Amino acid sequence: MNSSEYINFRREAYRTAGKYPENTNGIVPDYETDREIFNATGDPTAWGNIEKGWINGVWNGDLVPTIDWGSLVKRTGITHEYNLQAMDGNEKMQSFFSFGYLSSFPFSGQSSFIPGQ
C-alpha cells in the first residue's frame, strides 16, 4: 500500500463513519476534512506530505511522497554474535564464566533507515 492508497483507505474509514463527504460516485476529496483527520494525529510531517497532494484545491495522490516499505524490510542485514563459555570445578568448588556479544546492522550498505537521506 503506497501513500495515496493509505490516504484513500483512511478517507473511506471516515466516510463509513459518516465523517467524510461523498456523492453518488463515492468519496469526494476535501481539503478541510483531510486537514482535520490527518492533522489530528499531531504529526506535522505527515500532514505536510499529504498537503503536497493538494494543488490549487485539486487532489492528486501521485504528488504525495511514498516509501516502498516492502523492499526495505526484505533487505539483507548483518548480524555478528559471539559467545564464550568456560566451566571448571572439583569436589569442593565449581566455576562458570560466560561472555556474549551481539552486533546488528539492519541494512547493509546504507547508513540511513529512510532512503535518500
C-alpha positions as CSV (number, residue, x, y, z in Angstrom):
1,M,0.0,0.0,0.0
2,N,1.5,3.3,-1.0
3,S,0.8,6.7,0.5
4,S,-2.1,7.6,-1.8
5,E,-3.7,4.2,-1.2
6,Y,-3.4,4.7,2.6
7,I,-4.9,8.2,2.4
8,N,-7.9,6.8,0.5
9,F,-8.2,3.9,2.9
10,R,-8.3,6.3,5.8
11,R,-10.8,8.6,4.0
12,E,-13.0,5.5,3.4
13,A,-12.9,4.7,7.1
14,Y,-14.1,8.2,7.9
15,R,-16.8,8.1,5.2
16,T,-18.1,4.8,6.6
17,A,-18.4,6.6,10.0
18,G,-20.3,9.4,8.3
19,K,-17.4,11.9,8.8
20,Y,-16.2,12.4,5.2
21,P,-18.1,13.9,2.3
22,E,-19.4,11.7,-0.5
23,N,-21.7,11.8,-3.5
24,T,-23.1,9.1,-5.9
25,N,-19.6,8.5,-7.2
26,G,-18.2,7.8,-3.7
27,I,-15.6,9.8,-1.8
28,V,-15.0,13.4,-2.8
29,P,-11.6,14.5,-1.6
30,D,-12.0,17.6,0.6
31,Y,-9.0,19.7,1.8
32,E,-10.6,20.9,5.0
33,T,-11.7,17.4,6.0
34,D,-8.3,16.0,5.1
35,R,-6.6,18.6,7.2
36,E,-8.9,17.8,10.1
37,I,-8.5,14.0,10.1
38,F,-4.8,13.7,9.1
39,N,-3.6,16.6,11.2
40,A,-5.4,15.2,14.2
41,T,-2.6,12.8,14.8
42,G,-0.4,15.7,15.8
43,D,2.2,14.7,13.2
44,P,3.0,17.9,11.2
45,T,5.3,15.9,8.9
46,A,2.5,13.5,7.8
47,W,0.2,16.4,7.2
48,G,2.9,18.2,5.3
49,N,3.3,15.3,2.9
50,I,-0.4,14.8,2.4
51,E,-0.8,18.5,1.7
52,K,1.6,18.1,-1.2
53,G,-1.2,16.3,-3.0
54,W,-3.4,19.3,-2.9
55,I,-2.6,21.8,-5.7
56,N,-5.0,24.7,-6.2
57,G,-7.8,22.9,-4.4
58,V,-7.5,19.7,-6.6
59,W,-6.4,16.4,-5.1
60,N,-3.6,14.4,-6.9
61,G,-2.4,11.4,-4.9
62,D,0.6,10.9,-7.2
63,L,2.2,14.0,-5.7
64,V,2.3,12.5,-2.2
65,P,5.8,11.1,-1.4
66,T,5.8,7.4,-0.6
67,I,8.2,4.8,0.6
68,D,8.3,1.2,-0.6
69,W,8.4,-0.4,2.9
70,G,8.3,-3.9,1.4
71,S,11.6,-3.6,-0.3
72,L,13.2,-2.1,2.9
73,V,12.1,-5.0,5.1
74,K,13.4,-7.5,2.6
75,R,16.9,-6.1,2.5
76,T,19.8,-8.2,3.9
77,G,21.1,-7.2,7.3
78,I,24.4,-8.1,9.1
79,T,24.5,-9.7,12.5
80,H,27.5,-10.8,14.5
81,E,27.1,-12.9,17.5
82,Y,29.9,-14.4,19.7
83,N,29.6,-16.5,22.8
84,L,32.4,-17.8,25.0
85,Q,31.8,-20.1,28.0
86,A,34.1,-21.8,30.4
87,M,33.4,-24.2,33.2
88,D,35.7,-25.8,35.7
89,G,35.3,-27.4,39.1
90,N,36.2,-30.1,41.6
91,E,34.5,-31.7,44.6
92,K,34.6,-28.6,46.7
93,M,34.1,-25.7,44.1
94,Q,32.7,-25.1,40.7
95,S,33.1,-22.1,38.5
96,F,31.4,-20.9,35.4
97,F,32.2,-18.0,33.1
98,S,30.1,-16.8,30.2
99,F,30.6,-13.8,27.8
100,G,28.3,-12.9,24.9
101,Y,28.5,-10.2,22.2
102,L,25.8,-9.2,19.7
103,S,26.1,-6.6,17.0
104,S,23.4,-6.0,14.4
105,F,23.4,-3.7,11.4
106,P,19.8,-3.7,9.9
107,F,20.6,-2.7,6.3
108,S,24.0,-3.4,4.7
109,G,25.3,-0.7,2.5
110,Q,23.1,2.1,3.8
111,S,23.6,4.3,6.8
112,S,20.1,5.7,7.0
113,F,16.8,4.0,7.5
114,I,14.9,6.3,5.2
115,P,16.0,6.1,1.5
116,G,17.6,9.2,0.0
117,Q,18.8,10.6,3.4
